[in-house]
């Protein structure tokens, strides 16, 4: 009985009337604010660092193709987010989405990892801003702090970065004032960022030399350590794909838009539209930047840390260099604001549900913001910023975002093929009820050869188990591909072919199930093809993370599990509601028994 109660607690889901309840947060964000938030939270270090580093060491001039592939992968996740934001207009992003469809425990896992992701993302962005400014001032901040307060611990920063800490404190104050005020600041910074990118693109077109895309390997200086084979794709298809895996992280952050479900005007329409618009703007910026950067200067001579100041020095344009540098600082501040903006909202959503400490859901009556959640966000981020340097923070990038993307794609599939509570089955006896008394009928039911048009209990279970099986198969394929070279024959082609066939059959079984008919402002097209591709890409990228990332992930999850099992299970709002409903039903049953006994 204890195990049964625990399973019910872990799998309980939020109800529709809870999702439509009035929010305490202010609905002040329009389509421009939401799009600017998505662009601002994503278009930062990736523009001013990622393009140069990937071009130099991984993909060469074909870095623009890497960004294209990464954009396609991000678009799959973005479309899944867009459908869910039209279904569930609540704060909390993937946390709420999974709570509605999968269950409380999985939702907590997602939310807990999103907290870690946003904390690390904000801290790394703060360190990035500090480092960029430090480069422009000839490392004055680093020298002063390192001499005054050196830290001699191998796994910590060499010095406490109080400049970055001050930026986090200032940002926390801005976010505490009010969502509209912080959104206005974000809009201003994002505009400056886009103007800076436009200056880079225009100046790059003026100084572009197409011959830099076709450099012969014999013309590359001998002192270059890793020149590849020259030309447009010096590191081959493998380099382009590895570059795409790196560039994918340049698109992480657009999901910040999905956390504003309770602060957006007309969220069912504006949030999906803002996600699509922000991803389109982000891709155009990355593609344009990487194209002009590799045309202005040879890929092998790029500066991996600060490519644009170096390139403008080489072409003799110091004035444009400083204009771009100043714009880059504002752009990084935009990313810093966008990176921290979702964190208090996730804390608010989880605390409102009682799965973490409820005092974090307190909304200040004047600012209409989750003040305590914002303060805690600033405290956690400040500690990380103070103690770890930029490279360590980047290495601590957890699997939380990719895991959230995967759960959202899974949830899209589950909801599309889920039987509604009030739906009625067709009256045709051939399409109702269990029909799997023989293997042939069972096969026909799994692949819906009876052409059932309305979801049933069996079709819902078939879709759920098929999605789970598809994820397991893809995960196994990813492990095998990572540890064996298919092209060299080290992985038996028969095993790979069998697994690929099983994955295809499973996806086909999912697609053959009857679809839930519901009107939404946005739906993912080509279901189940796009969500399955999203699951496949996300799981593959998760497997690219190193062992230290998985160890840190395990440690963080142990802390989260302690909070959930010792506090969240007992204080869950949904759990309390179910207990009250059970007590009400028990009293009604007892009253009925008493009436029958008297009669």
C-alpha positions in Angstrom: 0.0 0.0 0.0 2.9 2.4 0.8 4.4 1.8 -2.6 1.0 2.3 -4.3 0.5 5.7 -2.4 4.1 6.7 -3.3 3.5 5.9 -7.0 0.2 7.9 -7.0 2.1 10.8 -5.4 4.9 10.7 -8.0 2.5 10.5 -11.0 -0.2 12.9 -9.9 -0.9 15.7 -12.4 -2.1 19.2 -12.3 -5.8 19.7 -13.1 -7.3 22.1 -15.7 -9.1 24.3 -13.2 -5.8 25.0 -11.4 -4.2 26.0 -14.7 -7.0 28.5 -15.5 -6.9 30.1 -12.0 -6.3 33.8 -11.7 -2.6 34.7 -11.5 -1.1 37.2 -9.0 1.5 38.3 -11.6 0.9 41.3 -13.8 0.1 40.7 -17.5 2.2 43.5 -19.1 4.4 41.8 -21.7 3.4 42.3 -25.4 4.7 40.5 -28.5 7.6 43.0 -28.8 8.6 42.5 -25.2 8.5 38.7 -25.5 10.4 38.6 -28.7 13.1 40.9 -27.3 13.3 38.7 -24.2 13.9 35.6 -26.4 16.5 37.4 -28.5 18.2 39.1 -25.6 18.5 35.9 -23.5 20.1 34.0 -26.4 22.1 36.4 -28.5 25.1 37.1 -26.3 28.4 35.2 -25.9 27.5 33.0 -28.9 27.7 36.0 -31.3 30.9 37.5 -29.9 32.8 34.4 -29.1 31.3 31.2 -30.4 31.5 32.0 -34.2 35.3 32.6 -34.0 36.1 29.6 -31.8 34.1 27.1 -33.9 35.5 28.5 -37.2 39.1 28.3 -36.0 39.2 24.8 -34.5 36.1 22.8 -35.6 34.3 23.8 -38.8 36.2 26.5 -40.7 34.1 28.7 -42.9 31.4 26.0 -42.8 30.6 27.3 -39.3 27.6 29.0 -41.0 26.3 25.5 -42.0 26.9 24.4 -38.4 24.7 27.3 -37.2 22.1 26.3 -39.8 21.9 22.7 -38.5 21.8 23.9 -34.9 19.0 26.3 -35.8 17.0 23.5 -37.3 17.5 21.4 -34.1 16.5 24.4 -32.0 13.5 25.1 -34.2 12.2 21.5 -33.4 12.4 22.2 -29.7 11.0 25.7 -30.2 7.9 24.4 -32.0 7.2 22.0 -29.2 7.5 24.8 -26.7 5.2 26.9 -28.8 2.5 24.3 -28.8 2.7 23.9 -25.1 2.6 27.6 -24.4 -0.7 27.7 -26.4 -2.0 24.8 -24.3 -0.7 25.9 -20.8 -0.5 29.6 -20.4 1.2 29.5 -17.0 4.6 30.5 -15.6 7.2 27.8 -15.2 8.0 26.7 -18.8 8.9 23.0 -19.2 8.2 22.4 -15.5 4.5 23.1 -15.8 4.3 21.4 -19.2 5.6 18.2 -17.8 3.5 18.5 -14.6 0.3 18.6 -16.8 1.2 15.7 -19.0 3.7 13.4 -17.3 3.4 13.8 -13.5 4.7 15.6 -10.5 8.0 13.8 -10.0 9.2 14.2 -13.6 8.1 17.9 -13.4 10.2 18.4 -10.3 13.2 16.8 -12.0 12.8 19.2 -14.9 12.2 22.3 -12.8 15.1 21.4 -10.5 17.4 21.2 -13.5 16.1 24.4 -15.0 17.0 26.1 -11.7 20.6 24.8 -12.1 20.7 25.7 -15.7 19.6 29.3 -15.2 21.9 29.8 -12.2 24.9 28.6 -14.2 23.9 30.4 -17.3 23.5 33.7 -15.4 26.8 33.2 -13.5 28.7 32.4 -16.7 27.2 35.4 -18.4 28.2 37.7 -15.6 31.7 36.3 -15.7 31.7 36.7 -19.5 30.8 40.4 -19.2 33.5 40.9 -16.6 36.1 39.1 -18.7 35.2 41.1 -21.9 35.4 44.4 -20.1 38.7 43.2 -18.5 40.2 42.5 -21.9 39.3 46.1 -23.0 41.0 47.5 -19.9 44.1 45.4 -20.4 43.2 42.9 -17.5 43.2 45.6 -14.8 40.4 43.9 -12.8 42.0 40.5 -12.9 45.4 41.8 -11.8 44.0 43.9 -8.9 41.7 41.2 -7.5 44.3 38.4 -8.0 46.9 40.4 -6.0 44.5 41.4 -3.3 42.6 38.2 -2.7 44.1 35.1 -4.4 42.2 31.8 -4.1 44.5 28.8 -4.1 42.0 26.0 -4.5 42.2 23.9 -7.7 38.5 23.6 -8.4 37.7 27.3 -7.7 38.5 30.5 -9.5 41.9 32.1 -9.0 40.3 35.2 -7.5 36.8 36.4 -6.4 35.3 38.5 -9.2 33.5 41.2 -7.2 32.9 43.2 -10.4 30.7 40.3 -11.8 29.1 39.9 -8.3 28.2 43.6 -8.4 26.6 43.2 -11.8 24.5 40.3 -10.5 23.3 42.3 -7.5 22.4 45.3 -9.8 20.5 42.9 -12.1 18.6 41.4 -9.1 17.5 44.9 -8.0 16.3 45.6 -11.6 14.3 42.4 -11.7 12.8 43.1 -8.3 11.5 46.6 -9.3 9.0 45.1 -11.7 8.7 43.0 -14.8 7.7 45.9 -17.0 10.7 48.0 -16.0 13.2 45.2 -16.4 11.5 44.3 -19.8 12.0 47.9 -20.9 15.7 47.8 -20.0 16.0 44.5 -21.9 14.3 46.0 -24.9 16.8 48.9 -25.0 19.8 46.6 -24.6 18.5 44.2 -27.3 18.0 47.1 -29.7 21.7 48.1 -29.1 22.7 44.5 -29.6 20.9 44.3 -33.0 22.4 47.6 -34.1 25.9 46.3 -33.2 25.3 43.1 -35.1 24.1 45.2 -38.1 27.3 47.2 -38.0 29.4 44.0 -38.0 27.4 42.6 -40.9 27.6 45.8 -43.0 31.3 46.3 -42.3 31.9 42.6 -43.0 30.2 42.9 -46.4 32.4 45.9 -47.3 35.6 44.0 -46.3 34.5 40.5 -47.4 37.0 38.5 -49.5 35.3 35.3 -50.9 38.8 33.8 -51.5 38.9 33.2 -47.7 36.4 30.4 -48.3 38.7 28.6 -50.7 42.1 28.8 -49.1 44.5 26.1 -50.4 46.1 24.1 -47.6 49.5 24.9 -49.1 48.9 28.6 -48.6 48.4 28.2 -44.9 51.4 29.1 -42.7 53.4 26.2 -41.3 53.0 27.5 -37.7 49.3 26.9 -37.7 48.7 23.9 -35.5 45.3 22.7 -36.8 44.7 24.0 -40.4 42.6 21.0 -41.6 42.6 20.6 -45.4 41.7 24.1 -46.4 38.7 25.3 -48.5 35.2 25.9 -47.3 35.0 22.7 -45.2 38.6 22.1 -43.9 37.5 19.7 -41.2 35.0 17.7 -43.3 31.4 16.7 -42.5 32.5 15.5 -39.1 33.8 19.0 -38.2 30.5 20.6 -39.4 28.4 18.2 -37.2 30.7 18.7 -34.2 30.4 22.4 -34.8 26.6 22.1 -34.9 26.7 20.4 -31.5 28.7 23.3 -30.1 26.6 25.9 -31.9 23.4 24.4 -30.5 24.2 25.9 -27.1 24.2 29.3 -28.8 20.5 28.9 -29.2 19.8 27.9 -25.6 17.7 30.6 -23.9 14.7 31.1 -26.2 12.7 29.0 -23.7 12.8 32.1 -21.4 9.8 33.3 -23.3 7.8 30.2 -22.3 8.3 31.1 -18.6 6.2 34.3 -18.9 2.9 32.6 -19.3 1.3 34.5 -16.4 2.9 37.9 -17.4 2.2 37.9 -21.2 -0.8 39.5 -22.8 -2.7 36.9 -24.8 -0.2 34.2 -24.0 -1.8 31.5 -26.3 -1.1 33.7 -29.3 1.9 35.9 -28.4 4.2 33.3 -26.8 4.3 30.9 -29.8 4.7 33.8 -32.1 7.5 35.3 -30.0 9.3 32.0 -29.9 9.2 31.6 -33.7 10.2 35.3 -34.3 13.1 35.2 -31.8 14.5 32.0 -33.3 14.3 33.4 -36.8 16.1 36.6 -35.7 18.7 34.6 -33.7 19.5 32.4 -36.7 19.8 35.3 -39.1 22.2 37.0 -36.7 24.4 33.9 -36.2 24.4 33.0 -39.9 25.3 36.5 -41.0 28.0 37.0 -38.3 29.7 33.7 -39.0 29.6 34.3 -42.8 31.2 37.8 -42.7 33.7 36.9 -40.0 35.2 34.0 -42.0 35.1 36.2 -45.2 36.8 39.1 -43.6 39.7 37.1 -42.2 41.0 33.5 -42.7 39.5 30.9 -40.4 42.8 29.5 -39.2 43.9 33.0 -37.9 40.8 33.8 -35.8 41.0 34.7 -32.1 38.9 32.1 -30.3 38.3 34.3 -27.2 37.5 37.7 -28.8 37.4 37.4 -32.6 36.0 40.7 -33.6 38.4 43.0 -31.8 41.3 41.0 -33.3 39.8 41.0 -36.9 39.2 44.7 -36.9 42.7 45.3 -35.7 44.0 43.1 -38.6 42.0 45.0 -41.2 42.9 48.4 -39.8 39.5 49.6 -38.5 40.1 50.6 -34.9 37.1 53.0 -34.8 34.7 50.2 -35.8 36.4 47.9 -33.3 35.6 50.2 -30.4 32.0 50.7 -31.6 31.6 47.0 -31.7 33.2 46.5 -28.3 30.9 49.0 -26.6 27.9 47.4 -28.3 29.1 43.9 -27.3 29.2 45.0 -23.7 25.6 46.1 -23.9 24.7 42.9 -25.7 26.3 40.8 -23.0 24.3 42.7 -20.4 21.2 41.9 -22.4 22.0 38.2 -22.2 22.8 38.5 -18.5 19.3 40.0 -18.0 17.6 37.4 -20.2 19.5 34.5 -18.6 18.3 35.5 -15.0 14.8 36.6 -15.9 13.2 33.0 -16.1 14.8 31.8 -12.8 12.5 33.5 -10.3 9.5 32.5 -12.5 10.5 28.8 -12.3 11.0 29.1 -8.5 7.6 30.8 -8.2 5.8 28.1 -10.2 7.4 25.3 -8.2 6.8 27.0 -4.9 3.2 27.8 -5.8 2.7 24.0 -6.3 4.3 23.3 -2.9 7.0 21.0 -4.4 9.7 23.4 -3.0 9.4 25.9 -0.1 6.2 27.8 -0.5 7.6 31.1 0.8 9.4 31.5 -2.6 6.0 32.1 -4.2 5.3 35.3 -2.3 4.5 38.1 -4.7 5.2 41.7 -3.6 1.9 43.8 -3.8 3.7 46.8 -5.3 6.2 45.4 -7.7 4.0 42.4 -8.6 7.1 40.2 -8.8 8.2 37.1 -6.8 10.5 39.2 -4.6 11.9 36.4 -2.4 12.4 34.1 -5.4 14.3 36.9 -7.2 16.4 37.5 -4.1 17.3 33.8 -3.7 18.1 33.7 -7.5 20.5 36.6 -7.0 22.1 34.9 -4.0 22.7 31.6 -5.7 24.0 33.2 -8.9 26.2 35.6 -6.9 27.9 32.7 -5.0 28.6 30.9 -8.2 29.8 34.0 -9.9 32.2 34.9 -7.0 33.7 31.4 -6.7 34.0 30.0 -10.2 35.7 31.4 -13.3 34.1 31.5 -16.8 35.7 28.3 -18.1 34.6 26.3 -15.0 31.1 27.6 -15.3 30.9 26.7 -19.0 32.2 23.2 -18.1 29.4 23.0 -15.4 26.8 23.4 -18.1 24.4 20.6 -17.1 22.1 18.4 -19.1 19.1 20.2 -17.7 18.2 22.2 -20.8 18.4 19.3 -23.2 16.5 17.1 -20.7 13.8 19.8 -20.6 13.7 19.9 -24.4 13.3 16.1 -24.5 10.5 16.1 -21.9 8.6 18.8 -23.8 8.9 16.8 -27.1 7.7 13.7 -25.3 4.8 15.6 -23.8 3.7 16.9 -27.2 3.4 13.4 -28.4 1.6 12.2 -25.3 -1.0 15.0 -25.4 -1.6 14.7 -29.2 -2.6 11.0 -28.8 -4.1 11.2 -25.3 -7.8 10.2 -24.8 -9.8 13.1 -23.4 -11.8 12.4 -20.2 -15.1 13.2 -21.8 -14.5 11.8 -25.2 -16.8 9.1 -26.5 -15.7 6.1 -28.6 -17.1 5.2 -32.0 -20.1 2.9 -32.0 -18.5 0.6 -34.5 -17.8 -2.7 -32.6 -14.7 -3.2 -34.7 -13.1 -0.1 -33.4 -14.1 -0.1 -29.7 -12.9 -2.1 -26.8 -9.9 -4.4 -26.6 -9.3 -6.4 -29.8 -6.0 -8.1 -29.1 -7.1 -11.6 -28.3 -4.9 -12.9 -31.1 -1.5 -11.7 -32.2 -2.9 -10.5 -35.6 -5.6 -8.4 -33.9 -3.0 -7.1 -31.4 -0.7 -6.1 -34.3 -3.6 -4.4 -36.1 -4.5 -2.4 -32.9 -0.9 -1.3 -32.3 -0.7 0.1 -35.9 -4.4 1.1 -36.0 -5.2 -0.8 -39.1 -8.8 -0.5 -38.2 -8.5 3.2 -38.8 -9.8 4.3 -35.4 -10.5 8.0 -35.6 -10.9 8.9 -31.9 -8.4 8.2 -29.1 -9.2 5.3 -26.8 -7.6 4.0 -23.7 -5.6 1.4 -25.7 -4.4 3.9 -28.3 -3.3 6.3 -25.5 -1.3 3.6 -23.8 0.1 2.5 -27.1 1.4 6.0 -27.9 2.9 6.4 -24.4 4.8 3.1 -24.4 5.9 3.7 -28.0 7.3 7.0 -27.1 9.2 5.5 -24.2 10.5 2.6 -26.4 11.6 5.1 -29.1 13.5 7.1 -26.5 15.3 4.0 -25.2 16.2 2.7 -28.7 17.5 6.2 -29.8 19.5 6.4 -26.5 21.1 3.0 -27.2 21.9 4.0 -30.8 23.6 7.1 -29.5 25.7 5.2 -27.1 26.8 2.7 -29.8 27.6 5.5 -32.2 29.6 7.4 -29.6 31.7 4.3 -28.8 31.9 2.8 -32.2 32.8 4.1 -35.6 30.0 3.0 -37.9 31.8 4.1 -41.1 34.8 1.9 -40.3 32.7 -1.1 -39.6 33.5 -1.4 -35.9 29.8 -1.4 -35.2 28.1 -4.4 -36.9 25.8 -3.0 -39.5 23.2 -5.7 -38.7 22.8 -4.4 -35.2 22.6 -0.8 -36.3 20.1 -1.7 -39.0 17.9 -3.6 -36.6 17.9 -0.8 -34.1 17.2 1.8 -36.8 14.3 -0.4 -38.1 12.8 -0.7 -34.6 13.0 3.1 -34.1 11.3 3.6 -37.5 8.5 1.1 -36.6 8.0 2.6 -33.2 7.7 6.1 -34.7 5.3 4.7 -37.3 3.2 3.1 -34.5 3.0 6.5 -32.8 2.0 8.2 -36.0 -0.8 5.7 -36.7 -2.6 6.4 -33.4 -5.8 8.5 -33.6 -5.2 12.2 -32.7 -6.9 14.2 -30.1 -9.0 16.9 -31.8 -8.5 20.2 -30.0 -8.3 23.8 -31.3 -5.0 25.5 -30.5 -3.4 28.8 -31.7 -0.3 26.8 -32.7 0.4 23.1 -33.4 3.6 21.4 -34.2 3.5 20.3 -37.8 4.4 16.9 -39.1 3.7 15.1 -35.8 5.3 12.6 -34.8 8.2 13.3 -37.2 9.4 16.6 -35.7 9.0 15.7 -32.0 10.8 12.4 -32.6 13.6 14.2 -34.4 13.8 16.6 -31.4 14.1 13.7 -29.0 16.7 12.0 -31.1 18.9 15.2 -31.4 18.6 16.1 -27.7 19.5 12.6 -26.5 22.5 12.5 -28.8 23.7 15.9 -27.6 23.3 14.8 -24.0 25.6 11.9 -24.7 28.3 14.3 -25.8 28.6 15.7 -22.3 31.6 14.6 -20.3 31.6 12.4 -17.2 32.2 15.4 -14.9 28.9 16.9 -16.1 27.1 13.7 -15.3 28.7 13.6 -11.8 27.7 17.2 -11.0 24.2 16.4 -12.4 24.0 13.4 -10.0 25.1 15.6 -7.0 22.6 18.3 -7.8 19.8 15.7 -8.1 20.6 14.2 -4.7 20.0 17.6 -3.1 16.8 18.0 -5.1 15.5 14.6 -4.2 16.1 15.4 -0.5 14.0 18.5 -0.8 11.2 16.8 -2.7 10.9 13.6 -0.7 11.2 15.3 2.7 9.2 18.4 1.9 7.5 18.4 -1.6 5.6 15.2 -1.3 3.9 16.3 1.9 3.3 19.9 1.0 2.2 19.5 -2.7 -0.9 21.5 -3.4 -2.1 18.9 -5.9 -1.5 16.2 -3.3 -3.5 18.1 -0.6 -6.3 18.6 -3.1 -6.4 14.9 -3.9 -6.4 14.1 -0.2 -9.4 16.4 0.4 -11.3 14.8 -2.6 -10.6 11.3 -1.2 -11.9 12.4 2.3 -15.0 13.9 0.7 -15.7 10.7 -1.3 -15.1 8.6 1.8 -17.6 10.7 3.8 -20.2 10.4 1.1 -19.7 6.6 0.9 -20.0 6.3 4.7 -23.2 8.4 4.6 -24.6 6.1 1.9 -23.7 3.0 3.8 -25.4 4.5 6.9 -28.6 5.3 5.0 -28.7 1.7 3.5 -28.1 0.3 7.0 -31.0 2.3 8.5 -33.3 1.2 5.7 
